[in-house]
Amino acid sequence: MSKWYPKKGRVILHVDMNSFYASVEAAYNPELKGKALAIAGNPEERRGIIVTSSYEARAKGVKTTMPLWEARRLCPELIVMRPNFERYRTASKEMFKILSEVTPFVQPVSIDEGYMDITDCEEQGSPLQIAETIQKRIANELDLPSSIGIAPNKFLAKMASDMKKPMGITVLRKRDLQNKLWPLPVGEMYGIGAKTAEKLNNVQIFTIKDLVEADSYYLKRLLGINGERLQNRANGIDPNPVDPDAIHDFKSIGSSETLPQDTTDENEIRKLFRQLSRNVTRRLKRKQSVGRNVQIMIRFFDRKTITRSIKLPDFIEEEDDIFTVSYELFEQHWNGDPVRLLGVTIQDIAEKKEVAHQLDLFTYEKEASKEGLYQAIDKLTEKYGKNPFTTIKHTEEDNQPRTSFQKDFLDDYKK
C-alpha cells in the first residue's frame, strides 16, 4: 500500500460535482433524469441567461452563459427552471460532510468542488479506492454524480477531474504529463482564460506542451509573473497546500453581473447597482465584516474595462451606503457609452469585532436603538428571501444566480 503514498510529496484529490445545479434538481425530481434541463435566472424571459445545464442539454449545444432564446432554439425540448438556492446549499453541505469524514484536510473552493489531502489516509485504502468510495457515497446517499482527480498537487488534481465527466476518476502523475496533459490546447489549462489563451496563440503557443517549451523570460514579459506560474504548473509544479482555513482568508468581497444587453438606460443601470450592493451587503453580514474602500468595475460595449475606487473615512456594511458610494463613483466616471458589465467590490475588509467604531454619544444611541430592528429585518429577510420592509420595488429579486452565491456557503458543512 505504501507505494501509493510517497514518503515525500502529497496525494491530493479534487472532487468536482457534475452539472451541479441541474443534477440537484434531477435528484429532487427523478422525472427530470435523462432530460435536457437548464437552470436560468429568468426562464419566463427570452433575455435570461443559462447558468448550468444537464449533459443531455449540453449534447444539443446548450452552454453556460448562453442567452435563453438561443438555448431554446438549439434544444426546443429544453426544460428550464429557476434556481433553488436552498436546495443547492443543502446538497453542498452534505457533500462536503462526506469528504470531511475521510480527512480533516478539505478545502472547499466553490459550492460544488473542493480539494482533499489524503496523504495520511493509507489505512483507508489506496487513493483510487478512496476516490471510488467517495464517488459511490455521493451517488448513493445524495443521488448526485461527481468526477474526481487524483494527483500529487492541486493543479494536476484539478486538471485530472476535468478529464472524465460525468462520473469519472482520473489519476494524473507527473510521469503522465507528456501523454495526458501536454497535448491539450493551452486554453483548456486551469488558470488560462480566453484572453490569456489568445495572447499565447498569437505567439504560436497552442498546446500545453508549447507552453512548457516556451522561453520563460519571454513568457514573463508577455504575461508578467503569471507567465512563470503557468509554465511551472504545465510542468506539474504547484506547491500550494490544501488549506482548510483558506475560505476565511479574504481581502475583498464583490459582486458583478453582465447585463442582458449593452445599455445606456440609467434606470436599468441604477437598478443593477442596487442589486449588486445588496449582494455585497449580504456577504459582508455573513462574514461579520465591514470595509472602507469601495471599488466599481465598468465594462463597456467594446470590452474596454475600467475600475475606480474611493477610500472612505469610516467602515461601512449597509446596502444603502454601498449603493450610494458605488453609484456616485459610476456617475463620476461614466462617459455615456453603452455598458456591458458592472461590478461592486468592498475592499480593506476587517472583521466587525476587530473594528473599534468611533461614535459620539448621540450617534451611538441612534445606532443602538436601531440594532433590534436591523436584526429583526435580517431574520425576516433570511426567512422570506427579501426585505419585507423595503420601500423600493424590485422586479427581479434574488433569482439571478451569481458567483458570490457559491462563496457564501463554503464552510456550511462545518456547522
DRENTORVO-82699 format. One record per residue: x, y, z of N, C-alpha, C in turn; residue in one letter. Coordinates in steps of 0.001 Angstrom, whole numbers, plus 500000, padded with zeros to 6 digits. Layout:
REM residues N
    n_px    n_py    n_pz   ca_px   ca_py   ca_pz    c_px    c_py    c_pz  zakol
       X       Y       Z       X       Y       Z       X       Y       Z      a
...
//
This chain:
REM residues 415
    n_px    n_py    n_pz   ca_px   ca_py   ca_pz    c_px    c_py    c_pz  zakol
  500824  498790  500000  500000  500000  500000  500855  501255  500000      m
  502057  501167  500603  502887  502355  500754  503316  502938  499408      s
  503278  502121  498342  503695  502644  497034  502757  503742  496554      k
  501537  503747  497078  500577  504782  496690  500772  506062  497502      w
  501501  505966  498596  501660  507107  499493  503142  507411  499658      y
  503677  508306  498854  505123  508580  498876  505574  509173  500201      p
  506811  508835  500598  507363  509385  501838  507536  510897  501715      k
  507886  511338  500515  507982  512770  500240  506925  513110  499196      k
  506198  514161  499439  505156  514535  498492  503778  514295  499070      g
  502747  514672  498313  501373  514611  498780  500519  513788  497819      r
  499350  513369  498324  498327  512751  497474  497080  513616  497606      v
  496691  514257  496512  495597  515231  496524  494450  514749  495648      i
  493244  514909  496145  492043  514661  495347  491358  515989  495050      l
  490823  516107  493853  489921  517214  493530  488564  516610  493185      h
  487569  516925  494003  486215  516398  493817  485376  517488  493171      v
  484822  517183  492018  484070  518167  491234  482699  517588  490904      d
  481648  518226  491418  480294  517760  491143  479932  518057  489693      m
  479241  517125  489051  478908  517260  487639  477574  517971  487450      n
  477611  519067  486678  476394  519815  486356  475540  519997  487612      s
  476149  520601  488628  475641  520533  489996  474191  520989  490153      f
  473870  522211  489739  472506  522707  489959  471480  521803  489277      y
  471754  521451  488020  470818  520604  487277  470730  519213  487906      a
  471846  518686  488371  471854  517357  488987  471063  517342  490296      s
  471168  518433  491073  470398  518519  492316  468902  518518  492006      v
  468499  519262  490975  467081  519294  490609  466597  517918  490162      e
  467438  517192  489430  467062  515853  488982  467015  514871  490144      a
  467879  515061  491137  467825  514210  492326  466549  514479  493115      a
  466134  515722  493141  464915  516104  493860  463676  515625  493117      y
  463711  515661  491793  462580  515217  490967  463095  514235  489915      n
  463049  512930  490204  463603  511917  489303  463022  511950  487892      p
  461854  512557  487710  461281  512642  486366  462137  513489  485427      e
  463035  514280  485997  463917  515120  485185  465159  514372  484711      l
  465413  513207  485277  466613  512451  484903  466585  512075  483425      k
  467738  512248  482782  467842  511876  481374  467259  512895  480421      g
  466773  514009  480938  466159  515019  480079  467053  516250  479964      k
  466805  517011  478906  467555  518249  478693  467024  519299  479661      a
  467847  519639  480648  467433  520543  481715  468443  521678  481847      l
  467941  522882  482068  468823  524029  482281  468300  524859  483440      a
  469219  525492  484142  468883  526427  485221  469172  527827  484701      i
  468179  528705  484804  468334  530080  484322  467652  531027  485290      a
  468146  532252  485347  467616  533223  486290  466198  533637  486008      g
  465862  533810  484730  464527  534263  484356  463982  533393  483235      n
  463501  532195  483548  463043  531288  482491  461842  531816  481717      p
  461108  532786  482283  459948  533326  481582  460349  534359  480538      e
  461599  534809  480580  462025  535879  479690  463077  535379  478712      e
  462998  535866  477493  463972  535479  476472  465376  535931  476829      r
  465484  536977  477638  466808  537522  477913  467502  536839  479092      r
  466879  535807  479659  467522  535076  480737  468812  534419  480250      g
  469697  534131  481191  470995  533536  480860  471085  532137  481472      i
  471604  531182  480704  471800  529824  481200  472930  529815  482232      i
  472637  529275  483417  473641  529176  484472  474349  527832  484409      v
  473584  526781  484243  474158  525448  484057  473115  524591  483366      t
  473546  523464  482844  472618  522583  482138  473048  521139  482294      s
  472104  520236  482086  472404  518804  482161  473242  518399  480955      s
  473839  517215  481041  474667  516751  479935  473833  516477  478694      y
  472559  516120  478886  471666  515922  477739  471458  517234  476988      e
  471353  518340  477748  471212  519658  477116  472516  520078  476456      a
  473625  519786  477111  474927  520160  476557  475187  519450  475230      r
  474670  518229  475123  474849  517467  473886  474150  518154  472708      a
  473162  518984  473012  472441  519726  471965  473047  521111  471718      k
  474138  521408  472432  474809  522684  472219  474515  523748  473249      g
  473736  523423  474282  473410  524398  475320  474636  524599  476208      v
  474995  525873  476420  476200  526181  477190  475914  527213  478272      k
  476752  527206  479301  476666  528210  480357  476877  529602  479777      t
  476100  530565  480280  476084  531983  479873  475398  532223  478541      t
  474899  531165  477912  474189  531325  476640  472836  531988  476892      m
  472405  532922  476049  471064  533501  476204  469999  532412  476083      p
  468957  532561  476856  467913  531535  476908  467266  531305  475550      l
  467049  532372  474800  466403  532222  473493  467239  531345  472562      w
  468556  531493  472644  469437  530689  471797  469438  529230  472233      e
  469425  529004  473560  469388  527633  474079  468119  526920  473624      a
  466999  527640  473647  465724  527026  473236  465691  526784  471723      r
  466385  527604  470970  466464  527383  469526  467245  526101  469234      r
  468345  525902  469970  469166  524703  469763  468489  523450  470303      l
  467709  523621  471371  467116  522472  472056  465658  522804  472402      c
  464736  522633  471468  463332  523011  471686  462680  522301  472868      p
  463159  521111  473200  462558  520350  474310  463165  520717  475659      e
  464010  521729  475682  464715  522120  476906  463743  522475  478032      l
  463964  521876  479200  463216  522231  480414  464043  523259  481165      i
  463443  524406  481453  464180  525489  482114  463566  525769  483478      v
  464400  525822  484496  463940  526044  485864  464691  527203  486494      m
  464008  527856  487428  464672  528865  488245  465568  528172  489273      r
  466600  528849  489729  467477  528240  490741  466795  528138  492095      p
  467115  527089  492814  466628  526914  494181  467855  526886  495093      n
  468224  528068  495583  469467  528203  496319  469523  527316  497555      f
  468403  527181  498254  468404  526399  499484  468701  524933  499200      e
  468168  524412  498098  468454  523035  497711  469942  522843  497440      r
  470544  523773  496704  471948  523637  496336  472836  523752  497568      y
  472471  524641  498465  473252  524808  499688  473195  523536  500526      r
  472006  522951  500651  471852  521721  501434  472667  520586  500828      t
  472585  520437  499500  473332  519368  498826  474831  519563  498991      a
  475289  520802  498869  476713  521098  499030  477184  520749  500433      s
  476394  521131  501407  476750  520865  502806  476910  519368  503045      k
  475985  518569  502515  476053  517120  502709  477231  516515  501951      e
  477521  517043  500776  478652  516538  500003  479962  516764  500751      m
  480151  517980  501278  481396  518274  501990  481490  517515  503316      f
  480356  517179  503904  480385  516340  505102  480978  514975  504781      k
  480614  514426  503628  481155  513132  503215  482673  513227  503055      i
  483137  514303  502437  484579  514475  502244  485299  514609  503585      l
  484698  515355  504509  485360  515610  505795  485383  514379  506685      s
  484606  513348  506360  484669  512097  507106  485877  511260  506695      e
  486484  511612  505568  487684  510920  505101  488934  511562  505692      v
  488970  512892  505686  490135  513633  506188  489696  515017  506638      t
  490356  515574  507648  490043  516957  508035  490630  517975  507063      p
  491512  517513  506186  492166  518439  505251  491335  518570  503976      f
  490241  519304  504095  489333  519570  502987  489295  521074  502744      v
  489509  521480  501506  489464  522901  501155  488393  523129  500099      q
  487208  523604  500507  486190  523961  499514  486658  525159  498699      p
  486415  525121  497400  486761  526275  496567  485527  526868  495898      v
  484432  526148  495892  483151  526683  495455  482086  525762  496012      s
  480844  526049  495724  479756  525263  496291  479789  523818  495815      i
  480431  523550  494673  480368  522205  494099  481731  521567  493841      d
  482791  522099  494439  484087  521454  494243  485019  521757  495410      e
  485958  520844  495639  486903  521041  496726  488092  520103  496611      g
  489162  520456  497320  490368  519636  497358  490433  518866  498665      y
  491089  517711  498617  491330  516901  499797  492786  516444  499791      m
  493442  516517  500941  494783  515956  501091  494628  514636  501844      d
  494839  513522  501131  494648  512207  501731  495983  511499  501971      i
  497062  512276  502069  498395  511698  502234  498478  510769  503441      t
  497760  511111  504512  497835  510324  505747  496650  509370  505907      d
  496034  508982  504797  494838  508122  504864  495113  506713  504360      c
  496353  506278  504537  496761  504982  503994  495905  503831  504514      e
  495464  503928  505777  494687  502826  506362  493306  502688  505717      e
  492877  503702  504966  491558  503636  504334  491605  503011  502942      q
  492803  502675  502484  492925  502065  501167  493794  502897  500255      g
  493905  502460  498999  494686  503206  498022  493932  504483  497648      s
  494612  505471  497062  493919  506689  496624  492755  506396  495679      p
  492947  505425  494793  491872  505071  493868  490685  504475  494616      l
  490947  503626  495605  489855  503047  496403  489109  504121  497189      q
  489868  505083  497737  489239  506167  498486  488361  507002  497561      i
  488880  507305  496373  488103  508093  495407  486832  507353  494992      a
  486948  506066  494757  485766  505273  494366  484732  505259  495479      e
  485194  505144  496729  484274  505148  497871  483541  506480  497977      t
  484285  507578  497825  483681  508909  497892  482641  509079  496782      i
  483020  508715  495582  482116  508878  494443  480841  508056  494622      q
  480993  506819  495118  479823  505965  495335  478928  506504  496441      k
  479548  507006  497513  478749  507552  498621  477938  508767  498165      r
  478575  509661  497408  477865  510840  496918  476715  510424  495999      i
  476971  509406  495179  475928  508932  494258  474806  508220  495005      a
  475155  507354  495961  474144  506568  496661  473357  507384  497684      n
  474066  508238  498424  473416  508977  499508  472741  510268  499035      e
  473308  510898  498008  472767  512177  497544  472193  512100  496142      l
  472403  510970  495474  471927  510776  494097  472533  511826  493157      d
  473822  512120  493354  474490  513150  492560  475761  512588  491929      l
  476040  512940  490678  477264  512486  490008  478439  513401  490313      p
  479632  512844  490303  480838  513633  490553  482002  513051  489766      s
  483007  513874  489553  484265  513421  488953  485393  513745  489913      s
  486407  512881  489952  487488  513047  490924  488831  512915  490225      i
  489717  513856  490520  491086  513794  490026  492025  513417  491161      g
  493001  512574  490878  493996  512132  491862  495367  512518  491343      i
  496132  513258  492145  497424  513753  491668  498308  514150  492850      a
  499571  514472  492566  500475  514870  493658  500333  516340  494070      p
  499527  517118  493358  499301  518504  493774  497934  518992  493298      n
  497555  520172  493752  496207  520687  493491  495964  520960  492009      k
  496930  521550  491339  496730  521870  489923  496482  520616  489101      f
  497327  519614  489281  497168  518386  488499  495875  517656  488873      l
  495487  517717  490151  494228  517086  490562  493045  517767  489894      a
  493092  519089  489801  492032  519839  489128  491963  519474  487651      k
  493091  519423  486984  493118  519051  485571  492611  517627  485377      m
  492969  516737  486300  492554  515338  486184  491046  515183  486314      a
  490435  515926  487230  488989  515777  487440  488193  516235  486230      s
  488786  517092  485400  488102  517575  484192  488216  516604  483023      d
  489052  515588  483150  489340  514725  482000  488257  513695  481726      m
  487490  513311  482749  486415  512330  482539  485156  512818  483242      k
  484177  513244  482462  482903  513698  483024  481773  513151  482176      k
  480666  512781  482801  480455  512710  484256  480947  511393  484848      p
  480996  511340  486154  481311  510127  486922  482639  509498  486526      m
  483661  510330  486393  484976  509804  486063  485931  509898  487237      g
  486938  509044  487225  488041  509124  488171  489323  509026  487360      i
  490198  510020  487495  491418  510065  486689  492631  510264  487586      t
  493645  509449  487360  494932  509601  488051  495880  510332  487109      v
  496505  511405  487595  497443  512163  486774  498743  512344  487549      l
  499729  511506  487186  501046  511602  487820  501958  512453  486944      r
  503063  512874  487520  503984  513698  486738  504529  512937  485536      k
  504664  511630  485672  505165  510856  484532  504126  510715  483420      r
  502865  511114  483723  501795  511040  482723  501653  512336  481922      d
  502374  513389  482313  502132  514701  481727  502316  514716  480211      l
  503367  514070  479741  503687  514112  478316  502549  513547  477470      q
  501891  512498  477965  500836  511848  477179  499435  512396  477463      n
  499164  512754  478734  497800  513132  479113  497555  514640  479129      k
  498580  515417  479536  498365  516844  479742  498897  517707  478603      l
  500103  517477  478208  500761  518380  477266  500090  518459  475889      w
  499437  517406  475399  498788  517543  474076  497545  518437  474087      p
  497020  518795  475265  495787  519570  475335  495995  521004  474849      l
  494960  521613  474251  495047  523034  473887  495336  523874  475125      p
  496151  524904  474976  496553  525709  476121  495343  526364  476784      v
  494289  526621  476015  493083  527233  476565  492330  526335  477522      g
  492621  525033  477525  491947  524104  478434  492674  523980  479772      e
  493783  524668  479912  494553  524592  481145  493929  525473  482212      m
  493768  524914  483395  493198  525660  484511  494060  526880  484821      y
  493436  528041  484902  494156  529272  485161  494394  530110  483918      g
  494043  529554  482751  494196  530302  481498  492810  530615  480939      i
  492474  531882  480925  491194  532322  480386  491301  532609  478897      g
  490192  533087  478340  490135  533309  476890  491157  534355  476431      a
  491304  535430  477203  492225  536491  476793  493675  536027  476841      k
  494030  535287  477901  495401  534776  478005  495675  533753  476912      t
  494697  532904  476638  494858  531910  475568  495079  532600  474223      a
  494351  533695  474003  494514  534434  472746  495920  535025  472648      e
  496409  535581  473757  497768  536132  473759  498791  535048  473432      k
  498608  533866  474039  499555  532771  473809  499454  532259  472373      l
  498243  532127  471871  498059  531674  470479  498727  532638  469500      n
  498664  533924  469822  499246  534936  468931  500765  534811  468826      n
  501383  534148  469812  502837  533937  469746  503155  532457  469519      v
  502221  531767  468868  502404  530377  468431  502487  529384  469579      q
  501858  529695  470704  501753  528735  471798  500317  528212  471793      i
  500139  527020  471234  498793  526477  471033  498462  525329  471987      f
  499467  524592  472417  499233  523458  473317  499970  523700  474637      t
  499635  522880  475620  500332  522990  476905  501806  522624  476729      i
  502089  521719  475803  503492  521387  475523  504239  522611  474997      k
  503586  523390  474132  504213  524624  473635  504540  525567  474790      d
  503649  525610  475776  503869  526461  476945  505072  525975  477740      l
  505197  524662  477892  506331  524077  478620  507643  524437  477938      v
  507640  524403  476608  508882  524597  475849  509180  526064  475554      e
  508272  526970  475906  508463  528388  475612  509576  528982  476474      a
  510170  530049  475988  511218  530742  476731  510590  531416  477954      d
  511086  531091  479131  510476  531593  480364  510590  533111  480479      s
  511696  533667  480007  511878  535121  480063  510840  535808  479176      y
  510613  535229  478005  509626  535808  477079  508213  535717  477672      y
  507911  534594  478314  506598  534437  478945  506374  535476  480036      l
  507427  535751  480785  507308  536735  481857  507070  538130  481289      k
  507697  538413  480157  507465  539708  479508  506039  539785  478973      r
  505536  538663  478496  504200  538634  477896  503097  538665  478940      l
  503253  537889  480019  502174  537710  480994  502543  538149  482405      l
  503725  538691  482588  504140  539069  483928  504483  537835  484752      g
  504354  537956  486065  504700  536838  486945  503802  535629  486694      i
  502620  535871  486154  501713  534764  485862  502277  533833  484791      n
  503119  534364  483907  503717  533526  482874  504583  532435  483476      g
  505385  532810  484454  506244  531835  485136  505401  530826  485910      e
  504352  531309  486574  503482  530423  487354  502797  529397  486443      r
  502300  529847  485307  501612  528935  484388  502566  527901  483809      l
  503780  528321  483502  504752  527369  482966  505127  526321  484016      q
  505279  526749  485263  505559  525787  486331  504435  524777  486467      n
  503196  525260  486421  502057  524340  486530  502022  523363  485362      r
  502294  523862  484168  502320  522980  482996  503369  521891  483151      a
  504409  522194  483913  505451  521209  484212  505091  520344  485421      n
  503892  520520  485949  503445  519704  487078  503884  520223  488425      g
  504266  521499  488498  504762  522076  489752  503695  522996  490348      i
  503237  522673  491535  502268  523516  492248  502465  523283  493744      d
  503149  524195  494437  503464  523989  495851  502322  524339  496809      p
  501217  524864  496304  500141  525324  497188  499521  524156  497956      n
  499465  524248  499280  498890  523149  500078  497370  523190  500088      p
  496763  522091  500470  495324  522068  500750  495137  522748  502103      v
  494437  523859  502101  494313  524684  503303  492848  524807  503710      d
  492423  524069  504731  491016  524136  505164  490585  525528  505618      p
  491542  526350  506017  491209  527690  506506  491250  528748  505419      d
  491544  528342  504187  491672  529336  503112  490368  530080  502864      a
  489232  529441  503173  487941  530091  502936  487760  531315  503803      i
  488560  531413  504877  488417  532567  505765  489354  533702  505388      h
  490271  533434  504453  491233  534462  504050  490670  535237  502875      d
  490069  536359  503143  489515  537169  502076  489901  538618  502302      f
  490253  539292  501234  490657  540690  501316  489619  541606  500700      k
  488690  541031  499958  487651  541838  499334  486405  540990  499152      s
  485278  541658  499031  484008  541000  498780  483325  541767  497659      i
  483001  541082  496585  482432  541778  495440  481353  540999  494741      g
  480681  541663  493832  479641  541046  493027  479615  541758  491686      s
  479501  540994  490612  479436  541597  489282  478412  540854  488441      s
  477935  541517  487417  476945  540874  486560  476973  541495  485168      e
  476870  540638  484166  476761  541087  482787  475310  541413  482490      t
  475073  542561  481912  473713  542967  481559  473204  542112  480397      l
  471881  541906  480319  471326  541096  479226  471700  541644  477852      p
  471830  542979  477755  472286  543600  476518  472954  544926  476873      q
  473856  545373  476031  474540  546640  476288  473503  547753  476438      d
  473715  548628  477427  472676  549622  477694  473245  550956  478152      t
  472473  551993  477878  472737  553326  478434  471558  553772  479290      t
  470631  552855  479549  469436  553152  480339  469834  553342  481807      d
  469747  554588  482281  470192  554885  483639  469348  554174  484695      e
  468067  553973  484423  467219  553264  485379  467663  551809  485534      n
  467997  551174  484414  468453  549786  484461  469804  549692  485160      e
  470676  550644  484869  471998  550659  485497  471874  550878  487003      i
  471018  551821  487374  470820  552114  488790  470259  550896  489518      r
  469317  550217  488879  468717  549028  489482  469756  547927  489694      k
  470669  547769  488731  471698  546750  488873  472674  547117  489987      l
  473012  548400  490111  473886  548810  491213  473230  548506  492565      f
  471921  548699  492635  471208  548378  493884  471320  546878  494172      r
  471133  546050  493147  471206  544600  493347  472613  544160  493737      q
  473615  544699  493077  474997  544350  493395  475345  544759  494821      l
  474881  545937  495234  475127  546406  496599  474467  545485  497606      s
  473287  544985  497270  472582  544061  498157  473358  542747  498282      r
  473898  542275  497173  474681  541030  497207  475915  541177  498104      n
  476615  542304  497944  477824  542544  498733  477474  542662  500212      v
  476402  543368  500501  475969  543530  501890  475664  542181  502531      t
  474986  541321  501797  474623  540001  502325  475879  539212  502687      r
  476880  539277  501831  478108  538527  502084  478911  539133  503224      r
  478916  540471  503319  479582  541123  504450  478970  540670  505768      l
  477653  540619  505809  476968  540252  507049  477214  538784  507387      k
  477262  537943  506372  477539  536525  506625  478915  536349  507261      r
  479857  537155  506830  481213  537052  507342  481471  537998  508508      k
  480402  538673  508966  480521  539589  510106  481660  540570  509886      q
  481674  541177  508689  482772  542053  508309  482274  543405  507812      s
  483198  544333  507761  482932  545675  507245  484106  546070  506357      v
  483933  547113  505558  485009  547567  504688  484939  549064  504499      g
  486049  549641  504024  486012  551092  503842  486622  551552  502519      r
  486770  550621  501596  487186  551004  500255  486170  550429  499274      n
  485548  551291  498490  484540  550857  497520  485126  550967  496126      v
  485054  549877  495378  485557  549867  494001  484451  549442  493052      q
  484360  550102  491931  483410  549672  490902  484178  549255  489657      i
  483569  548387  488874  484123  547998  487584  483068  548277  486520      m
  483499  548877  485430  482609  549142  484302  483226  548531  483057      i
  482497  547634  482405  482946  547102  481113  482010  547646  480045      r
  482577  548286  479056  481782  548921  478024  481478  547953  476879      f
  480695  548430  475924  480240  547611  474796  481406  547052  473991      f
  482531  547781  473961  483693  547357  473185  484688  546547  474017      d
  484237  546112  475208  485016  545301  476148  486093  546100  476881      r
  486200  547367  476621  487105  548189  477421  486600  548194  478858      k
  487508  547962  479808  487121  547831  481214  487910  548814  482066      t
  487202  549503  482953  487864  550409  483886  487432  550072  485309      i
  488299  550353  486281  487933  550242  487696  488229  551587  488360      t
  487359  551969  489259  487529  553208  490006  487181  552925  491465      r
  487921  553551  492390  487672  553263  493799  487822  554521  494637      s
  487295  554445  495844  487415  555533  496795  487555  554951  498194      i
  488487  555516  498974  488662  555084  500358  487849  555998  501261      k
  487053  555414  502128  486153  556172  502991  486787  556394  504363      l
  486367  557408  505065  486918  557656  506398  486450  556637  507431      p
  485276  556034  507191  484719  555065  508141  484383  553756  507439      d
  484334  552675  508199  483909  551384  507675  482401  551409  507407      f
  481981  550701  506355  480561  550595  506043  480196  549135  505821      i
  478891  548850  505906  478403  547487  505664  476984  547474  505139      e
  476244  548576  505255  474843  548603  504888  474660  548811  503382      e
  473600  548215  502863  473300  548280  501438  473189  549711  500929      e
  472465  550561  501649  472263  551932  501188  473582  552685  501066      d
  474490  552471  502023  475780  553144  501978  476611  552671  500780      d
  476644  551351  500583  477421  550796  499475  476846  551255  498139      i
  475520  551240  498041  474861  551682  496812  475162  553152  496526      f
  475025  554001  497526  475228  555435  497334  476639  555743  496846      t
  477628  555156  497504  479019  555428  497136  479334  554865  495753      v
  478916  553626  495486  479255  552997  494208  478568  553699  493042      s
  477320  554097  493226  476610  554755  492125  477175  556158  491870      y
  477586  556839  492930  478221  558146  492746  479535  557999  491975      e
  480291  556936  492298  481521  556670  491548  481213  556459  490068      l
  480149  555703  489806  479760  555432  488423  479418  556737  487705      f
  478613  557569  488338  478205  558819  487706  479404  559723  487410      e
  480403  559664  488267  481593  560487  488074  482427  560022  486881      q
  482406  558711  486615  483354  558164  485650  482709  557540  484407      h
  481407  557568  484315  480740  557028  483122  480809  558055  482003      w
  481262  557611  480827  481392  558526  479686  480170  558525  478773      n
  479136  557775  479176  477913  557743  478382  477843  556617  477381      g
  478948  555878  477188  478944  554748  476261  478108  553598  476815      d
  477579  552733  475937  476800  551574  476404  477622  550689  477340      p
  476981  550217  478392  477630  549407  479421  477249  547947  479243      v
  478242  547058  479373  478001  545620  479228  477996  544904  480583      r
  478901  545301  481492  479029  544628  482785  479320  545663  483858      l
  478789  545399  485061  479056  546260  486208  479475  545406  487394      l
  480339  545949  488231  480749  545236  489433  480934  546193  490590      g
  480645  545702  491787  480851  546466  493018  481656  545599  493969      v
  482732  546152  494513  483591  545407  495424  483922  546263  496645      t
  483860  545633  497823  484298  546288  499053  485675  545741  499404      i
  486633  546641  499572  487997  546246  499915  488363  546811  501285      q
  489592  546565  501692  490039  546979  503028  489086  546398  504075      d
  488927  545072  504003  487970  544349  504835  488535  544127  506240      i
  487660  544217  507213  488030  543888  508597  486847  543223  509272      a
  487143  542323  510222  486063  541709  510974  485446  542742  511900      e
  484133  542678  511995  483392  543668  512770  483899  543756  514212      k
  484171  542599  514790  484554  542568  516199  485917  543222  516431      k
  486706  543347  515341  488035  543920  515490  488060  545418  515211      e
  486933  545950  514760  486880  547353  514400  486284  548157  515553      v
  487039  549110  516056  486524  549999  517099  485808  551148  516416      a
  484491  551130  516480  483688  552146  515801  483642  553396  516670      h
  484249  554468  516183  484292  555710  516943  482972  556448  516795      q
  482197  556504  517869  480875  557128  517834  480756  558151  518950      l
  480155  559267  518618  479812  560165  519708  478556  559637  520389      d
  478188  560204  521510  477087  559694  522312  475784  559638  521530      l
  475510  560687  520762  474232  560740  520057  474182  559707  518928      f
  475295  559578  518192  475339  558579  517119  475191  557181  517689      t
  475849  556945  518815  475767  555629  519430  474333  555295  519815      y
  473660  556247  520467  472282  555996  520887  471376  555740  519690      e
  471626  556485  518604  470813  556315  517405  471003  554923  516806      k
  472273  554498  516695  472542  553187  516106  472085  552064  517017      e
  472296  552221  518321  471895  551182  519267  470388  550980  519230      a
  469652  552061  519070  468189  551951  519053  467703  551206  517824      s
  468507  551213  516753  468098  550547  515515  468553  549090  515451      k
  469459  548696  516338  470056  547369  516222  469018  546263  516257      e
  468034  546383  517165  466977  545373  517239  466185  545302  515956      g
  465895  546467  515380  465160  546496  514118  465964  545829  513014      l
  467275  546170  512943  468120  545565  511912  468132  544035  512031      y
  468226  543543  513258  468268  542095  513463  466955  541445  513046      q
  465839  542101  513392  464530  541558  513024  464373  541511  511513      a
  464791  542591  510844  464688  542637  509385  465578  541565  508753      i
  466796  541411  509299  467709  540393  508756  467114  538994  508878      d
  466461  538711  510019  465861  537389  510212  464725  537159  509216      k
  463901  538185  509010  462803  538048  508060  463324  537931  506628      l
  464389  538669  506338  464994  538593  505013  465544  537196  504768      t
  466194  536631  505803  466736  535273  505697  465613  534269  505469      e
  464463  534474  506150  463359  533520  506075  462604  533608  504761      k
  462328  534859  504313  461465  535029  503150  462225  535363  501872      y
  463533  535558  501985  464323  535783  500790  464388  537227  500340      g
  463680  538122  501002  463767  539536  500655  463371  540357  501867      k
  463748  541614  501852  463435  542518  502946  461961  542904  502861      n
  461116  542482  503820  459685  542767  503723  459343  544222  503970      p
  460298  544997  504475  460012  546384  504785  460605  547352  503769      f
  461220  546825  502706  461874  547707  501763  460882  548644  501092      t
  461326  549852  500832  460464  550829  500168  460709  550856  498675      t
  461676  550047  498225  461986  550017  496806  461428  548745  496206      i
  460716  548875  495120  460101  547717  494483  461074  547125  493478      k
  461411  545860  493653  462352  545185  492751  461584  544158  491928      h
  461751  544211  490641  461036  543280  489782  461781  541970  489610      t
  463080  541977  489864  463864  540750  489725  464631  540539  491006      e
  463944  540047  492052  464637  539829  493312  465756  538831  493102      e
  466114  538076  494059  467373  537337  494018  467283  536036  493239      d
  466657  536065  492059  466513  534837  491299  467639  534636  490299      n
  468423  535670  490065  469555  535502  489166  470726  534926  489946      q
  471164  533707  489639  472313  533150  490342  473546  533998  490083      p
  474380  534143  491093  475587  534941  490954  476759  534166  491536      r
  477944  534497  491069  479108  533747  491528  479292  533889  493027      t
  478889  535028  493595  479084  535221  495028  478278  534221  495837      s
  477184  533699  495276  476389  532709  495987  477250  531523  496382      f
  478129  531086  495486  478972  529938  495775  479913  530232  496934      q
  480418  531458  497024  481405  531790  498041  480785  531930  499422      k
  479478  532189  499455  478832  532455  500735  478749  531219  501622      d
  478732  530014  501038  478402  528825  501804  479527  527799  501861      f
  480770  528247  501620  481862  527292  501503  482149  526547  502786      l
  481841  527156  503924  482133  526456  505174  480874  525984  505872      d
  479759  525896  505124  478491  525457  505709  478578  524055  506294      d
  479371  523181  505652  479367  521784  506068  479924  521606  507476      y
  480621  522624  508007  481194  522535  509355  480189  522896  510436      k
  479041  523456  510017  478084  523955  511005  477162  522848  511497      k
//
